[in-house]
Amino acid sequence: MNFAKDVELIASPPKSGLVDVLVPRCLIGNGEDVLGTAINQEGLSSIQIEWRDGTITSIKGLKETSKAPEEIILPRFAEPHAHIDKAFSWSRSFNLKGTYQEALAANLREYELRSKDELILSVEKSLNLALVNGVRAIRSHIDSFGKTAMRDWDILEDVRKKWQEKIFLQFVALVPLDFWQTDEGGLLAQRVASNGDLLGGVIAPPFNKRKTFKSLLHLVQLANRLNCDIDIHIDESQSCSAGGLKLLLEVLAQVENEISITCSHLSSMGLLKEKAISHLAKKMAKNKLKVVALPLTNAWLLGRKDRFSLIKRPLAPIFQLQKAGVVVSVGGDNVNDAWFPLSNFDPLNLMAFSMPIAHLSPWDRLGLSPFTSSAAQVLSLQWDGLFQKGSPADFILLDSNSWVKALSNRPKRRVVVNGEFLNELPKKN
């Protein structure tokens, strides 16, 4: 694939279309549209979707069960947690031991030496792959604490404008937590907020509780003054179970918070006893905290012990959080870098990998929502990914009539962007 050229949308009115497809029943927004339509054992219903000028105009169930469609339709995906600035940097910052500490050290070395061209290559390759794989929106954390931070944000703003008709981009400034207390941090925060992006940081053990509480309190207060949401790497560890989360809840008990806070990773919370998990999950729901679980990177980095295979592994307790009413999505996180050597910005690949790790089954509503509607909610997207009249004609069609086949065989996919099939959109010369 040639990543030097981007797929461009044409200026003419979007095309119309009509398809007979299998759709996950939980992704149909209005049940009246498909009353009486059968649902197969994998939760798929046979429906007909028609669209015009980039908008779905009709949804109806297909009664002829003997002619079941051969394609599955899914909304173009939202990726709630990525690192497009460092993607595909493994060759210059590898981590053969696969540990968190080695990944951190390699990341810092790579960031200090990262050139403008290397940054652009990582970002453009990431976005081209995401587009053809069926991604419509990405929230990406951006390393922002070095001498090139402002240069990088200038580059990323140009990229966002270039890609705005294809992929919605949302950035999170990833810095050490206490950076936000500095003058430099204050200036960066103002810039981030003015662009509608998010403030970020990391809380991982070992940490000084008093110092971290002060830094976290400052961050929450700063974010509220700027009306700027937060997405923080928290408890990405196998020790001090939910230590960062407990500190965050202590901070929120002392301030009036009006902004959205996302807890990314939350891995060590899953090591607590069920009663403790339930107690914290209820507090999180009360504070309207959102969660992005990241099973691939967590499974690779965490719980390592030399020449031992640990049975219990750190992972956000997805089902318990959902039960408490917390919005939980699943993200792909790192791609071909020191933190995770695999993956490819393919949401279907993420779903297939996540199934055995997190026991998320796409034929269950709560198993599919972390990849679809909940991911859209985390990014505060206008469209939640449910199909109904008036919804955007932004979806992918999988050449498969079964979830198992779709996630096992990497089926051919047709991507529709604003009503037009992606492979019919001309490339820029």
Secondary structure, 3 states (H helix, E strand, C coil): CCCCCCECCCCCCCCCEEEEEEEEHHHECCHHHHCCCCECCCCEEEEEEEEECCEEEEEEECCCHHHCCCCEEEECEEEEEECCCCCCCHHHCCCCCCCHHHHHHHHHHHHHHCCHHHHHHHHHHHHHHHHHHCEEEEEEEEECCCCCHHHHHHHHHHHHHHHCCCCEEEEEEECCHHHHHCHHHHHHHHHHHHCCCEECCEECCCCCHHHHHHHHHHHHHHHHHHCCCEEEEECCCCCCCCHHHHHHHHHHCCCCCCCCEEEEECHHHHHCCHHHHHHHHHHHHHCCCEEEECHHHHHHHCCCECCECCCCCCCCCHHHHHHCCCCEEECCECCCCCCCCCCCCCHHHHHHHHHHHHCCCCCCHHHHHHHCHHHHHHCCCCCCCCECCCCECCEEEECCCCHHHHHHCCCCEEEEECCEEHHHCCECC
